[in-house]
Amino acid sequence: MLSDIHLSSITGLGLLLFCGYFCGQLARCLKLPALIGYLAAGVLLGPSILNILSETQLHQLEFVTSISLGCIAFIIGSELQLASLKKLGRGIVVIILAESLIAFALVAAGIYLLTRNLSLALLFGAMAPASAPAGTVAVIQEYNAKGTLTKALYTVVGFDDGFAVIIFGFAMAAVKVLLLASSDSASFVIFRGLWQPLREIGLSIVLGALIGGFFSLVIRKTAHATNRLIIIFWAILTGTGLAERWHLSPILVCMMVGFLFVNVSKAYITRDTRAPLQQVMGLIFVLFFGLAGLHLDLTLLPNLGITGLVYIIARVCGKFIGAWFGAYCYKMEEKIRRYLGFGILSQAGVAIGLALLVKQELNHIPGAETLGIQILSIITATSIIFEIIGPLAARYALIKAGEIKGE
């Protein structure tokens, strides 16, 4: 049994890369996005089947996931040119607000009707707005999708998590007041709950802008493609590292670096800078989704139960209705109204991170520990479902919108 062989984490990473490549090719043969194959390779080598790496070894490899996510966030930011955003108009802001708030409301209502537990309903609702940008971006990159729906997807998945953190702050503060039921501490709890997400988002933007400004100055003086790639990874590693050190959002920081760069640089500099990074994105996607698969434990799926099914159905409906409503209000293109909701279903890292935070916070409140465990268990299980259906739905949307050539 492979589980009895003690592989080093580096050897395990090499095996993951090898299996991920062939599983990705198999997925393409089956007309599926390659990232489904990468996830499958991780699941095959992970705790559900072969279990070749221990929890400690997976923890040692978390820096690879962080760097990969930083690269993906940089790519998202570098696609957000102000000229393109102006064409999409204020409707894109309304879409982000609508799909996040309606997903929150429908999930909270569904869980409350099922359990009659307001605290549990609010916390599950707070999980719903968070998306996983990596899945959508991987599909866009793999199929070289281009068009207004593609631009809208980049924008929505880029800013989704920032707004999700704000909604979570409100919900967590309200739940603490409900559980503590103490008027003396209520005002402090609410203030802290609102201040933390606003601080995280604000400082993340400032840090990203500072790194992005310096990056843009240096890259102008850098001519060779290899040297440009070195500078790009300097910016991504620095942004990700400082964000984790100061408990900020690595996604927002690296996205801001790319956003500032693309909007202050000339078109040819942007094109020549992105080119070397695009050449290694295939490797980054194999590692990122392979490691994501290693963390997926299929034995958690039985934990879904009726609560998990309600969460999945209500979140999908909320994302679809919210995206359609926001696009309809501003009379955006028909294909954006009809298909944007398909591209924003992925959910993984941020939602699981928020669920972990809920568990940590509720551990300090007597009698609330079981709520945190229940939320973490169900969100982890539903993330497995969303990581599979999210990329498939995004591919479907881009094909139907005519933004994937040859399909």
Buried (B, 14 or more C-beta within 10 A) or exposed (E): EEEEEEBEBEBBBEBBBEBBBEBBEBBBEEEBBBBBBBBBBBBBBBBBEBBBBBEEBBEBBEEBBBBBBBBBBBBBBBBBBEEBBEEBEEBBBBBBBBBBBBBBBBBBBBBBEBBEBBBBBBBBBBBBBBBBBBBBBBBBBBBEBEBBBBBBBBBBBBBBBBBBBBBBBBBBBBBBBBBBEEEEEBEEBBEBBBEBBEEBBEBBBEBBBBBBBBBBEBBEEBEEBEBBBEBBBBBBBBBBBBBBEEEBBBBBBBBBBBBBBBBBBEEEBBEBBBEBBEEEBBBBBBBBBBBBBBBBBEEBBEBBEEBBBBBBEBBBBBBBBBBBBBBBBBEBBEBBBBBBBBBBBBBBBBBBBBBBBBBEBBEEBEEBEEBBBBBBBBBBBBBBBBBBBBBBBBBBBBBBBEBBEEE
